[in-house]
Amino acid sequence: MRSEGRVARITEVISGSPKSFEDAIIVGFRRASKTLRGITGLRVKEQRARVEDGKIVEFRVTLEVIFVLES
């Protein structure tokens, strides 16, 4: 009997929110969950803020979404 390990893949998602970095993460995760199955984790790769007229108008995050490939 042959033992097979799990294989994972990472895809990058960029999302934004006018509220907060935390909300931008949730927005990105919810969108990724619509098309990716088997998500096992997220890594926040980068955080940025868009500024207009001296005020933060959007919080942006780049996420690495980790998911297990189906056999």
N, CA, C and O atoms as a Tripos MOL2 file, in Angstrom:
@<TRIPOS>MOLECULE
protein
  284   283    71     0     0
PROTEIN
NO_CHARGES

@<TRIPOS>ATOM
      1 N           0.8380   -1.1710    0.0000 N.3       1 MET1
      2 CA          0.0000    0.0000    0.0000 C.3       1 MET1
      3 C           0.8890    1.2440    0.0000 C.2       1 MET1
      4 O           1.8070    1.3610    0.8120 O.2       1 MET1
      5 N           0.6140    2.1520   -0.9010 N.am      2 ARG2
      6 CA          1.4150    3.3590   -1.0470 C.3       2 ARG2
      7 C           0.7880    4.5170   -0.2730 C.2       2 ARG2
      8 O          -0.4160    4.7570   -0.3690 O.2       2 ARG2
      9 N           1.5950    5.2170    0.4800 N.am      3 SER3
     10 CA          1.1200    6.3650    1.2490 C.3       3 SER3
     11 C           1.3010    7.6300    0.4220 C.2       3 SER3
     12 O           2.3860    7.8920   -0.0970 O.2       3 SER3
     13 N           0.2340    8.4120    0.3040 N.am      4 GLU4
     14 CA          0.3150    9.6630   -0.4360 C.3       4 GLU4
     15 C           0.2110   10.8350    0.5270 C.2       4 GLU4
     16 O          -0.6610   10.8580    1.3960 O.2       4 GLU4
     17 N           1.0900   11.7930    0.3730 N.am      5 GLY5
     18 CA          1.0450   13.0000    1.2020 C.3       5 GLY5
     19 C           0.1090   14.0300    0.5970 C.2       5 GLY5
     20 O          -0.4410   13.8440   -0.4890 O.2       5 GLY5
     21 N          -0.0510   15.0950    1.3140 N.am      6 ARG6
     22 CA         -0.8860   16.1860    0.8200 C.3       6 ARG6
     23 C          -0.0150   17.1750    0.0540 C.2       6 ARG6
     24 O           1.1590   17.3650    0.3750 O.2       6 ARG6
     25 N          -0.5940   17.7910   -0.9440 N.am      7 VAL7
     26 CA          0.1040   18.8070   -1.7240 C.3       7 VAL7
     27 C          -0.7110   20.0950   -1.6410 C.2       7 VAL7
     28 O          -1.9200   20.0960   -1.8730 O.2       7 VAL7
     29 N          -0.0370   21.1760   -1.3090 N.am      8 ALA8
     30 CA         -0.7170   22.4620   -1.1840 C.3       8 ALA8
     31 C          -0.2500   23.4130   -2.2800 C.2       8 ALA8
     32 O           0.8010   23.2320   -2.8950 O.2       8 ALA8
     33 N          -1.0610   24.4140   -2.4910 N.am      9 ARG9
     34 CA         -0.7430   25.4470   -3.4670 C.3       9 ARG9
     35 C          -0.9770   26.8030   -2.8150 C.2       9 ARG9
     36 O          -1.7840   26.9220   -1.8920 O.2       9 ARG9
     37 N          -0.2800   27.8130   -3.2890 N.am     10 ILE10
     38 CA         -0.4600   29.1760   -2.7910 C.3      10 ILE10
     39 C          -0.8600   30.0640   -3.9610 C.2      10 ILE10
     40 O          -0.2360   30.0320   -5.0220 O.2      10 ILE10
     41 N          -1.8950   30.8490   -3.7570 N.am     11 THR11
     42 CA         -2.2930   31.8340   -4.7510 C.3      11 THR11
     43 C          -2.3530   33.1970   -4.0750 C.2      11 THR11
     44 O          -2.6240   33.2920   -2.8780 O.2      11 THR11
     45 N          -2.1050   34.2340   -4.8320 N.am     12 GLU12
     46 CA         -2.0580   35.5770   -4.2620 C.3      12 GLU12
     47 C          -3.3570   36.3180   -4.5510 C.2      12 GLU12
     48 O          -3.8860   36.2530   -5.6610 O.2      12 GLU12
     49 N          -3.8620   37.0200   -3.5470 N.am     13 VAL13
     50 CA         -5.0980   37.7900   -3.6580 C.3      13 VAL13
     51 C          -4.8240   39.1900   -3.1230 C.2      13 VAL13
     52 O          -4.1940   39.3480   -2.0780 O.2      13 VAL13
     53 N          -5.2950   40.1990   -3.8370 N.am     14 ILE14
     54 CA         -5.1840   41.5800   -3.3700 C.3      14 ILE14
     55 C          -6.5950   42.0910   -3.1250 C.2      14 ILE14
     56 O          -7.4610   41.9920   -3.9940 O.2      14 ILE14
     57 N          -6.8210   42.6400   -1.9350 N.am     15 SER15
     58 CA         -8.1570   43.1460   -1.6100 C.3      15 SER15
     59 C          -8.0490   44.4520   -0.8420 C.2      15 SER15
     60 O          -6.9920   44.8040   -0.3180 O.2      15 SER15
     61 N          -9.1750   45.1650   -0.7900 N.am     16 GLY16
     62 CA         -9.1750   46.4460   -0.1110 C.3      16 GLY16
     63 C         -10.4720   46.7000    0.6270 C.2      16 GLY16
     64 O         -11.4920   46.0560    0.3800 O.2      16 GLY16
     65 N         -10.4080   47.6580    1.5420 N.am     17 SER17
     66 CA        -11.5680   48.0550    2.3330 C.3      17 SER17
     67 C         -11.3820   49.4990    2.7890 C.2      17 SER17
     68 O         -10.2650   49.9130    3.1000 O.2      17 SER17
     69 N         -12.4660   50.2620    2.8310 N.am     18 PRO18
     70 CA        -12.3580   51.6230    3.3760 C.3      18 PRO18
     71 C         -12.3190   51.6390    4.9070 C.2      18 PRO18
     72 O         -12.0530   52.6800    5.5080 O.2      18 PRO18
     73 N         -12.5830   50.4870    5.5420 N.am     19 LYS19
     74 CA        -12.7030   50.4220    7.0050 C.3      19 LYS19
     75 C         -11.3830   50.1890    7.7270 C.2      19 LYS19
     76 O         -10.9890   50.9850    8.5790 O.2      19 LYS19
     77 N         -10.6830   49.0710    7.3810 N.am     20 SER20
     78 CA         -9.4860   48.6900    8.1370 C.3      20 SER20
     79 C          -8.7170   47.6050    7.3950 C.2      20 SER20
     80 O          -9.2160   47.0080    6.4410 O.2      20 SER20
     81 N          -7.4760   47.3600    7.8590 N.am     21 PHE21
     82 CA         -6.7050   46.2480    7.3090 C.3      21 PHE21
     83 C          -7.4030   44.9280    7.6180 C.2      21 PHE21
     84 O          -7.4650   44.0430    6.7650 O.2      21 PHE21
     85 N          -7.9260   44.7920    8.8310 N.am     22 GLU22
     86 CA         -8.6210   43.5590    9.2090 C.3      22 GLU22
     87 C          -9.7990   43.2910    8.2780 C.2      22 GLU22
     88 O         -10.0090   42.1550    7.8540 O.2      22 GLU22
     89 N         -10.5630   44.3230    7.9600 N.am     23 ASP23
     90 CA        -11.6990   44.1480    7.0540 C.3      23 ASP23
     91 C         -11.2200   43.7830    5.6500 C.2      23 ASP23
     92 O         -11.8560   42.9740    4.9750 O.2      23 ASP23
     93 N         -10.1170   44.3640    5.2060 N.am     24 ALA24
     94 CA         -9.5680   44.0240    3.8890 C.3      24 ALA24
     95 C          -9.1660   42.5510    3.8310 C.2      24 ALA24
     96 O          -9.3390   41.9030    2.7990 O.2      24 ALA24
     97 N          -8.6330   42.0200    4.9320 N.am     25 ILE25
     98 CA         -8.2830   40.5980    5.0020 C.3      25 ILE25
     99 C          -9.5380   39.7450    4.8910 C.2      25 ILE25
    100 O          -9.5610   38.7610    4.1520 O.2      25 ILE25
    101 N         -10.5740   40.1170    5.6190 N.am     26 ILE26
    102 CA        -11.8330   39.3620    5.5880 C.3      26 ILE26
    103 C         -12.4430   39.4000    4.1960 C.2      26 ILE26
    104 O         -12.9270   38.3790    3.7080 O.2      26 ILE26
    105 N         -12.4290   40.5630    3.5490 N.am     27 VAL27
    106 CA        -12.9580   40.7000    2.1860 C.3      27 VAL27
    107 C         -12.2090   39.7650    1.2370 C.2      27 VAL27
    108 O         -12.8280   39.0640    0.4370 O.2      27 VAL27
    109 N         -10.8840   39.7540    1.3240 N.am     28 GLY28
    110 CA        -10.0780   38.8910    0.4580 C.3      28 GLY28
    111 C         -10.3240   37.4190    0.7130 C.2      28 GLY28
    112 O         -10.4230   36.6280   -0.2250 O.2      28 GLY28
    113 N         -10.4240   37.0460    1.9940 N.am     29 PHE29
    114 CA        -10.6770   35.6490    2.3470 C.3      29 PHE29
    115 C         -12.0460   35.1930    1.8470 C.2      29 PHE29
    116 O         -12.1680   34.1090    1.2770 O.2      29 PHE29
    117 N         -13.0650   36.0040    2.0550 N.am     30 ARG30
    118 CA        -14.4230   35.6320    1.6030 C.3      30 ARG30
    119 C         -14.4750   35.4550    0.0940 C.2      30 ARG30
    120 O         -15.1200   34.5330   -0.4050 O.2      30 ARG30
    121 N         -13.7950   36.3370   -0.6350 N.am     31 ARG31
    122 CA        -13.7950   36.2120   -2.0950 C.3      31 ARG31
    123 C         -13.0430   34.9620   -2.5300 C.2      31 ARG31
    124 O         -13.5070   34.2440   -3.4150 O.2      31 ARG31
    125 N         -11.8980   34.6910   -1.9280 N.am     32 ALA32
    126 CA        -11.1220   33.4950   -2.2750 C.3      32 ALA32
    127 C         -11.9150   32.2340   -1.9610 C.2      32 ALA32
    128 O         -11.8300   31.2500   -2.6970 O.2      32 ALA32
    129 N         -12.6840   32.2510   -0.8800 N.am     33 SER33
    130 CA        -13.4740   31.0830   -0.4670 C.3      33 SER33
    131 C         -14.5630   30.7280   -1.4690 C.2      33 SER33
    132 O         -15.0460   29.5950   -1.4810 O.2      33 SER33
    133 N         -14.9580   31.6840   -2.3120 N.am     34 LYS34
    134 CA        -16.0000   31.4100   -3.3100 C.3      34 LYS34
    135 C         -15.5080   30.4770   -4.4130 C.2      34 LYS34
    136 O         -16.3000   29.7360   -4.9950 O.2      34 LYS34
    137 N         -14.2080   30.5080   -4.7060 N.am     35 THR35
    138 CA        -13.7000   29.7010   -5.8210 C.3      35 THR35
    139 C         -12.6330   28.6840   -5.4330 C.2      35 THR35
    140 O         -12.3520   27.7640   -6.2010 O.2      35 THR35
    141 N         -12.0380   28.8340   -4.2620 N.am     36 LEU36
    142 CA        -11.0000   27.8950   -3.8310 C.3      36 LEU36
    143 C         -11.5360   26.9910   -2.7300 C.2      36 LEU36
    144 O         -12.1310   27.4630   -1.7610 O.2      36 LEU36
    145 N         -11.3210   25.6920   -2.8850 N.am     37 ARG37
    146 CA        -11.7180   24.7320   -1.8510 C.3      37 ARG37
    147 C         -10.4750   24.2780   -1.0930 C.2      37 ARG37
    148 O          -9.3680   24.2950   -1.6320 O.2      37 ARG37
    149 N         -10.6650   23.8810    0.1380 N.am     38 GLY38
    150 CA         -9.5640   23.3320    0.9210 C.3      38 GLY38
    151 C          -8.5880   24.3630    1.4510 C.2      38 GLY38
    152 O          -7.4130   24.0540    1.6510 O.2      38 GLY38
    153 N          -9.0560   25.5980    1.6840 N.am     39 ILE39
    154 CA         -8.1650   26.6300    2.2290 C.3      39 ILE39
    155 C          -7.7380   26.2310    3.6380 C.2      39 ILE39
    156 O          -8.5680   25.9020    4.4850 O.2      39 ILE39
    157 N          -6.4300   26.2660    3.8710 N.am     40 THR40
    158 CA         -5.9000   25.8930    5.1890 C.3      40 THR40
    159 C          -5.2410   27.0600    5.9100 C.2      40 THR40
    160 O          -4.9560   26.9660    7.1040 O.2      40 THR40
    161 N          -4.9960   28.1580    5.2030 N.am     41 GLY41
    162 CA         -4.3690   29.2850    5.8760 C.3      41 GLY41
    163 C          -4.2010   30.4890    4.9710 C.2      41 GLY41
    164 O          -4.3770   30.4170    3.7550 O.2      41 GLY41
    165 N          -3.8530   31.6020    5.6080 N.am     42 LEU42
    166 CA         -3.5810   32.8590    4.9130 C.3      42 LEU42
    167 C          -2.2890   33.4430    5.4600 C.2      42 LEU42
    168 O          -1.9450   33.2350    6.6240 O.2      42 LEU42
    169 N          -1.5870   34.1650    4.6230 N.am     43 ARG43
    170 CA         -0.4150   34.9290    5.0690 C.3      43 ARG43
    171 C          -0.5660   36.3360    4.5200 C.2      43 ARG43
    172 O          -0.7320   36.5230    3.3150 O.2      43 ARG43
    173 N          -0.5080   37.3150    5.3900 N.am     44 VAL44
    174 CA         -0.5560   38.7050    4.9460 C.3      44 VAL44
    175 C           0.8480   39.0710    4.4740 C.2      44 VAL44
    176 O           1.7770   39.2070    5.2700 O.2      44 VAL44
    177 N           0.9730   39.2220    3.1810 N.am     45 LYS45
    178 CA          2.2780   39.4810    2.5800 C.3      45 LYS45
    179 C           2.6240   40.9750    2.6120 C.2      45 LYS45
    180 O           3.7840   41.3530    2.7790 O.2      45 LYS45
    181 N           1.6010   41.8080    2.4500 N.am     46 GLU46
    182 CA          1.8500   43.2470    2.3880 C.3      46 GLU46
    183 C           0.6100   44.0180    2.8080 C.2      46 GLU46
    184 O          -0.5170   43.5810    2.5720 O.2      46 GLU46
    185 N           0.8260   45.1640    3.4320 N.am     47 GLN47
    186 CA         -0.2560   46.0820    3.7740 C.3      47 GLN47
    187 C           0.0990   47.4470    3.2090 C.2      47 GLN47
    188 O           1.2360   47.9060    3.3210 O.2      47 GLN47
    189 N          -0.8920   48.0890    2.5980 N.am     48 ARG48
    190 CA         -0.7040   49.4380    2.0570 C.3      48 ARG48
    191 C          -1.9640   50.2440    2.3260 C.2      48 ARG48
    192 O          -3.0360   49.6850    2.5570 O.2      48 ARG48
    193 N          -1.8250   51.5380    2.2950 N.am     49 ALA49
    194 CA         -2.9880   52.4050    2.4330 C.3      49 ALA49
    195 C          -2.9810   53.4150    1.2910 C.2      49 ALA49
    196 O          -1.9390   53.9620    0.9290 O.2      49 ALA49
    197 N          -4.1600   53.6480    0.7360 N.am     50 ARG50
    198 CA         -4.2970   54.6670   -0.3090 C.3      50 ARG50
    199 C          -4.7220   55.9620    0.3760 C.2      50 ARG50
    200 O          -5.6510   55.9710    1.1840 O.2      50 ARG50
    201 N          -4.0420   57.0450    0.0510 N.am     51 VAL51
    202 CA         -4.2810   58.3260    0.7070 C.3      51 VAL51
    203 C          -4.7460   59.3560   -0.3190 C.2      51 VAL51
    204 O          -4.1880   59.4600   -1.4120 O.2      51 VAL51
    205 N          -5.7720   60.1100    0.0500 N.am     52 GLU52
    206 CA         -6.2500   61.2390   -0.7570 C.3      52 GLU52
    207 C          -6.4980   62.4170    0.1720 C.2      52 GLU52
    208 O          -7.1150   62.2630    1.2260 O.2      52 GLU52
    209 N          -6.0270   63.5690   -0.2090 N.am     53 ASP53
    210 CA         -6.2230   64.7970    0.5790 C.3      53 ASP53
    211 C          -5.8180   64.6280    2.0380 C.2      53 ASP53
    212 O          -6.4870   65.1380    2.9370 O.2      53 ASP53
    213 N          -4.7250   63.9130    2.2710 N.am     54 GLY54
    214 CA         -4.2060   63.7460    3.6210 C.3      54 GLY54
    215 C          -4.9690   62.7720    4.4960 C.2      54 GLY54
    216 O          -4.7450   62.7190    5.7060 O.2      54 GLY54
    217 N          -5.8800   61.9900    3.8940 N.am     55 LYS55
    218 CA         -6.6620   61.0130    4.6680 C.3      55 LYS55
    219 C          -6.5730   59.6310    4.0250 C.2      55 LYS55
    220 O          -6.5190   59.5030    2.8020 O.2      55 LYS55
    221 N          -6.5600   58.6090    4.8640 N.am     56 ILE56
    222 CA         -6.5810   57.2340    4.3570 C.3      56 ILE56
    223 C          -7.9810   56.9480    3.8290 C.2      56 ILE56
    224 O          -8.9680   57.0710    4.5530 O.2      56 ILE56
    225 N          -8.0510   56.5660    2.5580 N.am     57 VAL57
    226 CA         -9.3490   56.2760    1.9430 C.3      57 VAL57
    227 C          -9.5450   54.7900    1.6670 C.2      57 VAL57
    228 O         -10.6700   54.3410    1.4460 O.2      57 VAL57
    229 N          -8.4510   54.0250    1.6780 N.am     58 GLU58
    230 CA         -8.5790   52.5830    1.4600 C.3      58 GLU58
    231 C          -7.3880   51.8540    2.0740 C.2      58 GLU58
    232 O          -6.2370   52.2680    1.9320 O.2      58 GLU58
    233 N          -7.6970   50.7640    2.7560 N.am     59 PHE59
    234 CA         -6.6920   49.8610    3.3040 C.3      59 PHE59
    235 C          -6.5830   48.6820    2.3470 C.2      59 PHE59
    236 O          -7.5910   48.0570    2.0170 O.2      59 PHE59
    237 N          -5.3640   48.3720    1.8960 N.am     60 ARG60
    238 CA         -5.1640   47.2830    0.9360 C.3      60 ARG60
    239 C          -4.2220   46.2400    1.5170 C.2      60 ARG60
    240 O          -3.2590   46.5670    2.2100 O.2      60 ARG60
    241 N          -4.5160   44.9810    1.2220 N.am     61 VAL61
    242 CA         -3.6440   43.8880    1.6480 C.3      61 VAL61
    243 C          -3.3770   42.9570    0.4780 C.2      61 VAL61
    244 O          -4.2210   42.7670   -0.3970 O.2      61 VAL61
    245 N          -2.1920   42.3880    0.4840 N.am     62 THR62
    246 CA         -1.8510   41.3080   -0.4350 C.3      62 THR62
    247 C          -1.7760   40.0540    0.4200 C.2      62 THR62
    248 O          -1.0060   39.9830    1.3780 O.2      62 THR62
    249 N          -2.5870   39.0690    0.0600 N.am     63 LEU63
    250 CA         -2.6720   37.8250    0.8240 C.3      63 LEU63
    251 C          -2.1250   36.6660    0.0170 C.2      63 LEU63
    252 O          -2.3110   36.6030   -1.1980 O.2      63 LEU63
    253 N          -1.4530   35.7510    0.6890 N.am     64 GLU64
    254 CA         -1.1430   34.4480    0.1150 C.3      64 GLU64
    255 C          -2.1670   33.4850    0.7040 C.2      64 GLU64
    256 O          -2.2260   33.2860    1.9170 O.2      64 GLU64
    257 N          -2.9650   32.8980   -0.1650 N.am     65 VAL65
    258 CA         -3.9980   31.9490    0.2630 C.3      65 VAL65
    259 C          -3.4590   30.5440    0.0280 C.2      65 VAL65
    260 O          -3.0990   30.1880   -1.0940 O.2      65 VAL65
    261 N          -3.4060   29.7490    1.0920 N.am     66 ILE66
    262 CA         -2.8530   28.3960    1.0240 C.3      66 ILE66
    263 C          -4.0090   27.4060    1.0140 C.2      66 ILE66
    264 O          -4.8920   27.4600    1.8710 O.2      66 ILE66
    265 N          -3.9980   26.5040    0.0400 N.am     67 PHE67
    266 CA         -5.0590   25.5000   -0.0250 C.3      67 PHE67
    267 C          -4.4940   24.1620   -0.4800 C.2      67 PHE67
    268 O          -3.5000   24.1020   -1.2040 O.2      67 PHE67
    269 N          -5.1430   23.0940   -0.0420 N.am     68 VAL68
    270 CA         -4.7090   21.7340   -0.3650 C.3      68 VAL68
    271 C          -5.3580   21.3110   -1.6770 C.2      68 VAL68
    272 O          -6.5610   21.4820   -1.8700 O.2      68 VAL68
    273 N          -4.5500   20.7590   -2.5730 N.am     69 LEU69
    274 CA         -5.0690   20.2670   -3.8510 C.3      69 LEU69
    275 C          -5.8310   18.9710   -3.6350 C.2      69 LEU69
    276 O          -5.4250   18.1150   -2.8490 O.2      69 LEU69
    277 N          -6.9380   18.8460   -4.3460 N.am     70 GLU70
    278 CA         -7.7360   17.6190   -4.2480 C.3      70 GLU70
    279 C          -7.0480   16.5030   -5.0190 C.2      70 GLU70
    280 O          -6.3840   16.7360   -6.0280 O.2      70 GLU70
    281 N          -7.2240   15.2910   -4.5190 N.am     71 SER71
    282 CA         -6.5870   14.1540   -5.2030 C.3      71 SER71
    283 C          -7.4520   13.6150   -6.3120 C.2      71 SER71
    284 O          -7.0670   12.6600   -6.9870 O.2      71 SER71
@<TRIPOS>BOND
     1     1     2 1
     2     2     3 1
     3     3     4 2
     4     3     5 am
     5     5     6 1
     6     6     7 1
     7     7     8 2
     8     7     9 am
     9     9    10 1
    10    10    11 1
    11    11    12 2
    12    11    13 am
    13    13    14 1
    14    14    15 1
    15    15    16 2
    16    15    17 am
    17    17    18 1
    18    18    19 1
    19    19    20 2
    20    19    21 am
    21    21    22 1
    22    22    23 1
    23    23    24 2
    24    23    25 am
    25    25    26 1
    26    26    27 1
    27    27    28 2
    28    27    29 am
    29    29    30 1
    30    30    31 1
    31    31    32 2
    32    31    33 am
    33    33    34 1
    34    34    35 1
    35    35    36 2
    36    35    37 am
    37    37    38 1
    38    38    39 1
    39    39    40 2
    40    39    41 am
    41    41    42 1
    42    42    43 1
    43    43    44 2
    44    43    45 am
    45    45    46 1
    46    46    47 1
    47    47    48 2
    48    47    49 am
    49    49    50 1
    50    50    51 1
    51    51    52 2
    52    51    53 am
    53    53    54 1
    54    54    55 1
    55    55    56 2
    56    55    57 am
    57    57    58 1
    58    58    59 1
    59    59    60 2
    60    59    61 am
    61    61    62 1
    62    62    63 1
    63    63    64 2
    64    63    65 am
    65    65    66 1
    66    66    67 1
    67    67    68 2
    68    67    69 am
    69    69    70 1
    70    70    71 1
    71    71    72 2
    72    71    73 am
    73    73    74 1
    74    74    75 1
    75    75    76 2
    76    75    77 am
    77    77    78 1
    78    78    79 1
    79    79    80 2
    80    79    81 am
    81    81    82 1
    82    82    83 1
    83    83    84 2
    84    83    85 am
    85    85    86 1
    86    86    87 1
    87    87    88 2
    88    87    89 am
    89    89    90 1
    90    90    91 1
    91    91    92 2
    92    91    93 am
    93    93    94 1
    94    94    95 1
    95    95    96 2
    96    95    97 am
    97    97    98 1
    98    98    99 1
    99    99   100 2
   100    99   101 am
   101   101   102 1
   102   102   103 1
   103   103   104 2
   104   103   105 am
   105   105   106 1
   106   106   107 1
   107   107   108 2
   108   107   109 am
   109   109   110 1
   110   110   111 1
   111   111   112 2
   112   111   113 am
   113   113   114 1
   114   114   115 1
   115   115   116 2
   116   115   117 am
   117   117   118 1
   118   118   119 1
   119   119   120 2
   120   119   121 am
   121   121   122 1
   122   122   123 1
   123   123   124 2
   124   123   125 am
   125   125   126 1
   126   126   127 1
   127   127   128 2
   128   127   129 am
   129   129   130 1
   130   130   131 1
   131   131   132 2
   132   131   133 am
   133   133   134 1
   134   134   135 1
   135   135   136 2
   136   135   137 am
   137   137   138 1
   138   138   139 1
   139   139   140 2
   140   139   141 am
   141   141   142 1
   142   142   143 1
   143   143   144 2
   144   143   145 am
   145   145   146 1
   146   146   147 1
   147   147   148 2
   148   147   149 am
   149   149   150 1
   150   150   151 1
   151   151   152 2
   152   151   153 am
   153   153   154 1
   154   154   155 1
   155   155   156 2
   156   155   157 am
   157   157   158 1
   158   158   159 1
   159   159   160 2
   160   159   161 am
   161   161   162 1
   162   162   163 1
   163   163   164 2
   164   163   165 am
   165   165   166 1
   166   166   167 1
   167   167   168 2
   168   167   169 am
   169   169   170 1
   170   170   171 1
   171   171   172 2
   172   171   173 am
   173   173   174 1
   174   174   175 1
   175   175   176 2
   176   175   177 am
   177   177   178 1
   178   178   179 1
   179   179   180 2
   180   179   181 am
   181   181   182 1
   182   182   183 1
   183   183   184 2
   184   183   185 am
   185   185   186 1
   186   186   187 1
   187   187   188 2
   188   187   189 am
   189   189   190 1
   190   190   191 1
   191   191   192 2
   192   191   193 am
   193   193   194 1
   194   194   195 1
   195   195   196 2
   196   195   197 am
   197   197   198 1
   198   198   199 1
   199   199   200 2
   200   199   201 am
   201   201   202 1
   202   202   203 1
   203   203   204 2
   204   203   205 am
   205   205   206 1
   206   206   207 1
   207   207   208 2
   208   207   209 am
   209   209   210 1
   210   210   211 1
   211   211   212 2
   212   211   213 am
   213   213   214 1
   214   214   215 1
   215   215   216 2
   216   215   217 am
   217   217   218 1
   218   218   219 1
   219   219   220 2
   220   219   221 am
   221   221   222 1
   222   222   223 1
   223   223   224 2
   224   223   225 am
   225   225   226 1
   226   226   227 1
   227   227   228 2
   228   227   229 am
   229   229   230 1
   230   230   231 1
   231   231   232 2
   232   231   233 am
   233   233   234 1
   234   234   235 1
   235   235   236 2
   236   235   237 am
   237   237   238 1
   238   238   239 1
   239   239   240 2
   240   239   241 am
   241   241   242 1
   242   242   243 1
   243   243   244 2
   244   243   245 am
   245   245   246 1
   246   246   247 1
   247   247   248 2
   248   247   249 am
   249   249   250 1
   250   250   251 1
   251   251   252 2
   252   251   253 am
   253   253   254 1
   254   254   255 1
   255   255   256 2
   256   255   257 am
   257   257   258 1
   258   258   259 1
   259   259   260 2
   260   259   261 am
   261   261   262 1
   262   262   263 1
   263   263   264 2
   264   263   265 am
   265   265   266 1
   266   266   267 1
   267   267   268 2
   268   267   269 am
   269   269   270 1
   270   270   271 1
   271   271   272 2
   272   271   273 am
   273   273   274 1
   274   274   275 1
   275   275   276 2
   276   275   277 am
   277   277   278 1
   278   278   279 1
   279   279   280 2
   280   279   281 am
   281   281   282 1
   282   282   283 1
   283   283   284 2
@<TRIPOS>SUBSTRUCTURE
     1 MET1         2 RESIDUE 1 A MET
     2 ARG2         6 RESIDUE 1 A ARG
     3 SER3        10 RESIDUE 1 A SER
     4 GLU4        14 RESIDUE 1 A GLU
     5 GLY5        18 RESIDUE 1 A GLY
     6 ARG6        22 RESIDUE 1 A ARG
     7 VAL7        26 RESIDUE 1 A VAL
     8 ALA8        30 RESIDUE 1 A ALA
     9 ARG9        34 RESIDUE 1 A ARG
    10 ILE10       38 RESIDUE 1 A ILE
    11 THR11       42 RESIDUE 1 A THR
    12 GLU12       46 RESIDUE 1 A GLU
    13 VAL13       50 RESIDUE 1 A VAL
    14 ILE14       54 RESIDUE 1 A ILE
    15 SER15       58 RESIDUE 1 A SER
    16 GLY16       62 RESIDUE 1 A GLY
    17 SER17       66 RESIDUE 1 A SER
    18 PRO18       70 RESIDUE 1 A PRO
    19 LYS19       74 RESIDUE 1 A LYS
    20 SER20       78 RESIDUE 1 A SER
    21 PHE21       82 RESIDUE 1 A PHE
    22 GLU22       86 RESIDUE 1 A GLU
    23 ASP23       90 RESIDUE 1 A ASP
    24 ALA24       94 RESIDUE 1 A ALA
    25 ILE25       98 RESIDUE 1 A ILE
    26 ILE26      102 RESIDUE 1 A ILE
    27 VAL27      106 RESIDUE 1 A VAL
    28 GLY28      110 RESIDUE 1 A GLY
    29 PHE29      114 RESIDUE 1 A PHE
    30 ARG30      118 RESIDUE 1 A ARG
    31 ARG31      122 RESIDUE 1 A ARG
    32 ALA32      126 RESIDUE 1 A ALA
    33 SER33      130 RESIDUE 1 A SER
    34 LYS34      134 RESIDUE 1 A LYS
    35 THR35      138 RESIDUE 1 A THR
    36 LEU36      142 RESIDUE 1 A LEU
    37 ARG37      146 RESIDUE 1 A ARG
    38 GLY38      150 RESIDUE 1 A GLY
    39 ILE39      154 RESIDUE 1 A ILE
    40 THR40      158 RESIDUE 1 A THR
    41 GLY41      162 RESIDUE 1 A GLY
    42 LEU42      166 RESIDUE 1 A LEU
    43 ARG43      170 RESIDUE 1 A ARG
    44 VAL44      174 RESIDUE 1 A VAL
    45 LYS45      178 RESIDUE 1 A LYS
    46 GLU46      182 RESIDUE 1 A GLU
    47 GLN47      186 RESIDUE 1 A GLN
    48 ARG48      190 RESIDUE 1 A ARG
    49 ALA49      194 RESIDUE 1 A ALA
    50 ARG50      198 RESIDUE 1 A ARG
    51 VAL51      202 RESIDUE 1 A VAL
    52 GLU52      206 RESIDUE 1 A GLU
    53 ASP53      210 RESIDUE 1 A ASP
    54 GLY54      214 RESIDUE 1 A GLY
    55 LYS55      218 RESIDUE 1 A LYS
    56 ILE56      222 RESIDUE 1 A ILE
    57 VAL57      226 RESIDUE 1 A VAL
    58 GLU58      230 RESIDUE 1 A GLU
    59 PHE59      234 RESIDUE 1 A PHE
    60 ARG60      238 RESIDUE 1 A ARG
    61 VAL61      242 RESIDUE 1 A VAL
    62 THR62      246 RESIDUE 1 A THR
    63 LEU63      250 RESIDUE 1 A LEU
    64 GLU64      254 RESIDUE 1 A GLU
    65 VAL65      258 RESIDUE 1 A VAL
    66 ILE66      262 RESIDUE 1 A ILE
    67 PHE67      266 RESIDUE 1 A PHE
    68 VAL68      270 RESIDUE 1 A VAL
    69 LEU69      274 RESIDUE 1 A LEU
    70 GLU70      278 RESIDUE 1 A GLU
    71 SER71      282 RESIDUE 1 A SER
